[in-house]
Amino acid sequence: MAQAAPTLPPLLLGEGALNPAWRFVGFPKKHADLPATRFEAGRVDGQAALKVVTASSYGTLVFDAPDTAPTHLQWRWRLDQPLTGGTAPPNLLTKAGDDAALKVCVMFDHPLSRVPFVERTVLRLARSISGEALPAATLCYVWDSGHPAPLQGANPYTRRVRFISLQGQGAPLDQWVNESRNMAQDFAELFGDELPAGAEVPRVSTVLIGADSDNTASRSVGWVADLRWANEPP
């Protein structure tokens, strides 16, 4: 018999509150003056959903899921307002434009031994300074406001984060889009340079929903609902 898929807690409790199983994480303390992205329980098209609003801000909603096997990740999202009104255009490939109106990310327990020496040294230093167990590999699914989808690449600040844009510039606004991703396949594609032949994809440690507009000083409004793991795509 097939093993049951792990579960993710719902984003909302009923229709009036965020589920406390998901915790807010902002920028490090030295950036404490940076406005926080807003995550709110709301309704759109008669449906309860998580509303995500940025305004020159940064923030993530995080669920810790240690030692979870990578499987299919499914969710629905919609973008009502892409990143607009900023001082710089959004561009995931540059530091000045590295903002996303919506993103769903998965962090992996990637062995440090597989990380190139220089990046490994930098990561160890960052962990020591921040006091946080910063992941060695994070995969983000992004709704990009600067380029048409699909686009793949590494975060311009750190190659420890790599992304796939599933929706992008020109995608229809104000309507729900269903997503289903095989996390193991996507990890093998984006981090294939650090995955030895025949090696298993690392276990999942964390899942997060995020949005940021601090680099471009812009604004955006989006929604996320029905985030879950499944054994197979629908």
N, C-alpha and C positions, 0 to 999 in steps of 0.2 A: 504494500500500500504506500502511495506517495506521502511523503512527510508534509504535514500542514505548513502553510506559509506562516511566517511570523506576523505579528500584528503591530500596527501603528495606532496610538491613541487618537481619537478624533480631535480635530482642531478646535471645535466648539463644544461646549456643554449646553445642550438644548439650543436655544437661539439667542441667548442673551449674554454669554460670557465666553472668554477664551478658556480653553482647558489648561489648568495649571501644570499639567504634565509637560507642556511646552513652555520653555523659559526664554525670556528675552536676553539677548547678548548684544551689547553695543561695542563701540570701539574701545581700545585700551584706555586706561585712566588718564594718560597724558593728553587724550583728545576728549576729555570729559565735557568740554563746551560744545561739542558737535551735536546738533539736534538729532533726536532719535527718530528713525522710521516708525510710523504708527501701524500697529496691528490691532484691528478692531473686529469684533463680531458685528456682522451686518446682514442686510438682505439686498439681493439684486435679482430682478426678474422673478420675484416671489420665492427665491431660494435663499436659505441661510448659507453664508459663506464667510471666509476670512477676508476682510478688506485690508489692503496694504497701500499705504500712502507715504510718499516721500516728498520732502521739501528741503533741499540742500542737506540731506540727512543720511544716516547710516543705521542699519539695525538688522538683526536676524532673530528668528524664532526657532529654538533648538530643542530637539528631543534626543536624549542620550540612549543609544541602543547598542551597548557593547556586545561584541562577539556574535554578531548576527551574520548569517550567510547571505551574500548578495543574491538577490532574486529580481523579479520584475517589480518595478516601481510605477504606480499608476496615479494619475490625478487629473483634475480639471482646472483650467485657469482662463482668465480673460483679462484683457487690458483695455481700460476705458480711456486712459490718457497716457500716451508714451512720454518719455522724458522730453520736456519742452521748457522753454523760457529760461534756459541757462546761459551762462557766460561762455561756455565751450560746448561744441557738439559732442554727443556721446560716441565713444569709439572704444570697444572692448580691447583693442589691440594697443592702446596707448595709455600711459599713466594719467594724462590730462583728461582723458575721456572715459576712464574705466568705471562706468556706472551701469546698473541694470535695473530696469523698472520692475522686473520679477525674476526670481531665480529659485530653483529647488536644488539643493546640493546634498551630496553624500560624502562623508568622510570615511576613510579606510585605515585599518591598522597595517599600514604598509611598512615592512621592515626597513629600518634605517640602512641596513647593509646594502639595499638595492638602490639607494639614493647616491648620485654622484658625490664625490668627496667634498667639493667646495660647497654644494648645496646642503650637504649633511652637516658641515661645520656651521654654516649660517643658521640652519634650523636648530641645532643644539644651543647656539648662542641666543636665538630668539626665545626658545623655551626657558632658558635660564633667566633672561631679563623679564619676561612676561609672567613667569611662574605658572604658565598654562601648558598643558600637554598638547601643543600644537600638532596637528596631524601631518604626516609625511605625504599624504596624497588625498586631495579633495577633487571630486568630480561635480561640476555644476551644469545644470540644464537651465538655459537662460532665454528670456524673452528680450531680444535685443532691439534697441531703439535706433541704432546707428547703421546697421548693415542688414541686407536681406538674409534670411536664413536659407540654407544651413551654413554655419560658420564654426570652425573648430580652432582652438588655439590654447595657449598658455596665458595665464594672468600676467600682465606686464610688470607686476610687482614681485611675483614669485611663481616659479614653475611648479611649485608644490600644489598649485590650483590650476586645473585645466577645465575647459568648458566646451559645451556644444550648444549653439543657439538652435532651438527648435522652432521658434517663431521670431520674426524679425521685422525690419522696416518694410512697410507695405502690407503686413498681415492685417486681416480684418479686425477692427476694434469693436468693442461693445458686444462681443458674442463669445460663448464658451467654446473652448477647444479641449478635446480629450487627448491625453498623452499616456503612452505606455512604453517603458524602456527596460531593456535587459541590462542591468547594471554591470554584470560580469563582462558581457560583450563590450559595453562602452568603456569600461576600465581597461580591458585588454587593448582596445583601439587607441585610447588616448595616452595610456601609460605603458604601451607595449615596449618602449625602449627600456623599461625598468622591470619587466616581467620575464624571468627566465623561461626558456622553452619547457613546457610541461608543468610549470608551476601553477598552483591554484591562485585565483584572485584573492587578495586579502579579505578578511572579514570586515563587515561594516561596524563602525563605532558610533556614528552620529548622523542624523538627518536634520536638515534645516531648511527653512524658507527665508528668503532675504530679499531686500531691495535697497538700493542706495543711489543717491544723487548728489553726494558731497563734492565730488571732483568737478562736476559740470554746473553745480549750483542751480539745478533744474527741479522740476516737479513731475510726479507721476501718480496714477491711481490704477490699481489692479485688484484682482480677486483670485483666491485659491480655494478649492473645495475637494473633498473626497480623496485626500492623499492616503494611499494604502500600498501595502505589498501584496503580491499575488504570485502563485507558483507559475502561472502561464499568462500570456497576454490575452486580452478579451477576444 
